[in-house]
């Protein structure tokens, strides 16, 4: 039997003993020598709750531009690490959610960042085409799908639209784009990738080339880039928004190629996980909750040392199969640095941020998660902010 490369390279590490966890609870939260013992504008070492809060990106209702009570609590009291913006409220089936005009959302973003007690990531899904939060109806220029650009395969057109999207995001004050998609278009009928035109191509060379252009244009604009959805969603026949999505029989190792090449090139800020299940990679958990997929494949085999961000933890593939505490624990244990709670799938929970912080803090005090593990994500997130600066 020939083992896949990620199993060949996997290193068996000894299990930590109980006294190790006890000792970790007695040491300071900051890792000695870590450059992220404080945020860039902090003078005191961060508390455990502060570090945990930085690992959360939350969806919230309201167009502002004056911050409502919930927004104020998130950025000035809890100090969450990020806010994700939507133009459509999928729970209420209504508009506006956070965006009603170009001027309004620009002022909202400015007010959020000015009020935040720590550097704040403002994220958006601005892929172009059908996944397009900054629409022409709000005063933004038109965009095209990734599939259109991949089919055209014209460097000038790719550069033009990549620059347009980067400028749209930058001009609004948003500093993190959850784009581009680097899923391979293996199944053109995939309901959330191929059928929506979100994939450049089934060819990993072309996907890598186009993703690189988007990265370069966003980097020039001061916008962080997120590749998604690891380890590949393009072969799926189901929708992980709606429920359990099994890619065991459709996924191919070639789907890792864009990630491998982009990581090797150094053009990689963040990578978003997929809530897809592949029994060949993990017989129990989907990628977001899988240590084998995120630690042994993405980090150990592909050598990714940057920030791993989850897809929305409120999607059906997670919530229908695991309670929130189990899902949070498994995601962090697997290697996720930022957890997204969109509040925009099937329910709206204004307390989700404080609940998540309480859950994670309790796990640390119980010894299920070490303070060093939290500090590691905090360190990666802080370094990400330095890339913006």
N, C-alpha and C positions, 0 to 999 in steps of 0.2 A: 504493500500500500504506500503510495506517494503522499506525503503530508504536504498540505498547503504551506506557503512560505511563513504565514504568521504562526503556525504551530511549530515549524522548524526552529524559528527564532525565539520561541517562548522560553523564558527562563523560569524554572521552578524556584520560587522564593520560600524560605521557611516561614511558617505561620508565626505571627507575633504571639508572645506569651502574655498572660493576664497582667503580670506586673508591669509590662511595658505601657499598657494603657493607663495604669494607676500613676506611673511616673509622669506621663505626659500631662495628666490633669494637674500635676503639682508645679509644672514649669510655666513661665510666662507665655502668653498667647503668641507673641511675636517669635518667629524663628531667629535665632542668633545669626547676625550677619545679613539678614534679609533686607533688601532695599525697600521693602514694602511694609516695614513696621509702622509706618504712618502714611496717610494720604499726603500728597505733595503740599497741601495747605494746612496740614495738621501739625501741632507742636507736641501733642501727647500721644503715646502709644494707643492704638485703637482697642476698644473693648471687644469681647467676644461677640456681643450682639451687633456691634458696628460692622465687624468683619462679615458676619452672616448676612446682614442686610445688604451688603455690597454684592452678594451673590444672587440677588433677586432682581428680575425685570418684570414690571407689573403693568397690566392694561387697566386703564381708568376711564370713566365717562367724563365728558365735559369738554366744551370748546373754549372755555375761558373768555378772553385772554386773562382776566383776573382769576387766580387759582381758587378753585372751590375747596371746601374743607377736606375732602379726601385727598386731593392732590397735595395740599399743604402738609397734611399728616405724613404722606409718603416721603416727601423730599426734605422736609424740615424737622420732623420728629423721628420717624423711623430711619431715615437716611438710606432708602433703597438705592441700589446701584444703577437702576435704569427704569425708564418708562417707555412702553411701546405704544405707538399711535396707530389708530385705525380711522378710516373715513366712514365705515359702515358698521352699525351695531347689529351683529348677527343674532344676538339674543332677543332684542326687541324688533328685529327686522325693520330698522329705521335709520335714517340719516337726520342730522349729522351725529357723528360719534365724537371725534376730536378735530375734524377738519370741515370748515364751511367756506373758507376762502384762503387765498394765498397770504393775504395780510394778517388774517386772524390766526392761522396756525403758526406763522413766523413769530408773532407776538407771544403766543402761548408757549412756544418752545423757549423763547428768551426769558419769560417769566419763570418757567420751571427751572432753568439752569441758574438764574440769578438767585432763586430762593433756596436752592439745594445746599445742604450743609457739607457736602463732599462732591467731588467731580461726578457729573451725571452723564450716563449714556442715554441718548434719546434714539430709539430704534424705530425702523419702519421697513415694511416689505415693499420696496420700490424696484420691482424686477423689470417692469415694462410690459406692455400688452395687457393681458387680462388680470395679472396681479399687479395692480397699479393704484396706489393710495392717493398719489398726487395727480388728480385727473384734470383734464381740460376744463371741466365744469367749475373747477376751483381756481382757474387762471394759469394753469401750467401747460406747457407745450405737449403735443402728442408723443407717444412712445410706440414701440413695436415689440413683438414677442421675440424671445430668444430663438424660437424655431425659425422665424422669418430671417433673422440675421444669419443663422447657421445655414439655411438653405441658400441664401444669397451669397454667403461666403466672400464678402467684399471687405477688405481691410478698412477702406475709407468709411463705409457705412457703419461698420462695427465701431470704429473710433468715434464717429459722429454721434451715434445714439448712446454710447457709453459715456461720452462727455456730457451729453444733454442730461442724462439721469444723474450723473455726479453733481452737476451744477444745480439741478432742481433740489436735490437733497441738501447740498451745501447752503444754498440761498435761503432755505427755510430754517437753518440753524441745526438741523439734525446731523448727528455725527456718526451714526451707525446704520448701515444698510444691510438688511438680511437678503443679500443678493451678491453675485448671481447664483443661479442653480447650476450645479455641475453634475446632476444626474444624467446618465446616458439614456437616450430615448430608445430603449430596448423594446418596450411595449408601447407603441403609439396610441393604444387604447387605454393606457393607464389613466384613470379618471382625474387624478390630481397633478399629473406631470404631462404626459404626451398629449392628451386631449385638450389641454389648456395651452399648449405651445410653449411650455416653460423650459424645455430642454433645447440646447443648441443643436444636438446631433446624437446619433448612436456611436459616432467615431470619437474615441478618447483624445486623439490628436487635435481634432477641431474644437472640442469642448475646452481643452486646456488652453489652446491658443486664444479663444474668445474670452474665456474667464480671465486670462492674464491682462487683456486689454481693459476689461472692466476694473480690475484691481488697480492698474496703473492710473486710470483716469480718476478713480475715487481717491486714491492716495494723493494725487496732485491737488484734489479739492479738499483734502483734510477730512475725508470720510472713511471710516473703517469698513472693511469688506468681510462678509460672511459667506462661506461656501456651504451649500446644503444639497442633499440631506444624507449624511454619512450613515451606513456604508453604501448607500445607493437606493433610491426609491423608484427609479425609472422602469424597472421590470415588473412592478406590482400590478395586480389586477384589482386591488381594493383601495380604500381611502382610509388612512389612519386617523383622519378627523372623526370618522364615523365609528370606527371600532377596530378590532384585532385585524392586522394585516400581515399575512404570511407570504414571504417571498422565497421560501425554502427551495422550491422547485424552479423558480424563474430567475433568481439572482445569479450573476456571473462575476468571477473575480476581476474581470476587466473593468468593472464599475469602480474599482479602487484606483485605477490609473490616473484620472485627473487629480485626485488628492495627492498621490505619490509625487507626481511631477510638480504640482504647485507648491507643495511643502519643500521639495528639494530646491526649487528656484528661489525660495525665501519670500514668495508673494502670497503670504497667508497670514491673516489677522485672527479670524475666528472660524471655527467649523461647527455647523449645527448638526445635531444628531437626528436620526429618523426613528419614529416609533414602529419600525418594521421588525418582524420576527423571522429569523433564519435558523432553523434547527441545526444546520451544518456549522454555524458559528457559535450558537448558544442554544441549548436544548430547552431552556426555561424562559429566558427574558428577551424582550425586544432590545434593539441596539441602545436606546437611551438608558436602559437599566442594566446593561451588560458590561461587566468588567472585562470579559474576554474581548469584546469588540472595541471598546473605547481604550482600555489600558494596553492590552496585549497587541492589538492590531494597530490602532491609530497612534498610540504613543510609542510603544516599544518597537513595532515593525516599521511603521512609516515615519517615526522620529518627529512627531508633532509635539512641540513644547508650548504651543500657544493656548488660547482660551477655547474651551469646548462649551458650547451653549446648547441647551436642550431645545427641541421643538416644544411647542406649547404643552405644558404638563396637564392642561385641562382638556386635552383632546380625548376622544372616546377610546382610542387604543390603550390609553393609560387608565383613565377613570373607571372604565367598565371592567377592569381586570385586577386593579390594585387599589387599596385605600391610600389616602394621601401620605400618611406617615411612611408606609412601605415604599411607595414610589419615590419620595424624597430621599429616603435612606439609600435605596438601591442606586439612584442616579448619582448621588454624591460619592458613594462607595465605588461606583464604576469609573468616576473621573470627571463628571460634569462640573464646570466652574460657575456657570450662570444658569439659573432655572427661570424659565419664562412661565408666567401665569397670565394669560391674555385677558381673562374675564370676558371672553367673546366667542364662546362656543355654544354651550347649552345653558349656562347659568352665570349669574353675576354675584360675586362674593366680595363686598367691600372690605372684608377683614382678612382676605387671603394672605396679605403680606405679613401682618402681625402673627397670624396663625402659623405660617411657615417658619418665621423666625423662632417662635416659641418651640415648635417641633424640633428644629435643628439644635437649638440651645439645649433642650432636654436630652437629646441624643448624645451630645458632647458630655454633659454632666453624668450621664449613665455609662459612659465609656464605649458607646457603640461607634461614635465618630471621634477621632482624636483632634485636639486643638491644632496640631500640626497640619492635619488634612485641610481644615478651614483656612489656616494661614497660607497654605500653598495656593489655594484658589484666589485668596485676597492678593497675594503677591502677583499672580498672573494678571489679574484685573488691573492692578495699579500700574504694571508695566504697559498694559494696553493703553492706558490714559497717557503715558509718557510718549507713546507713538503719535498720539494726536498733537501733543505739544511740540 
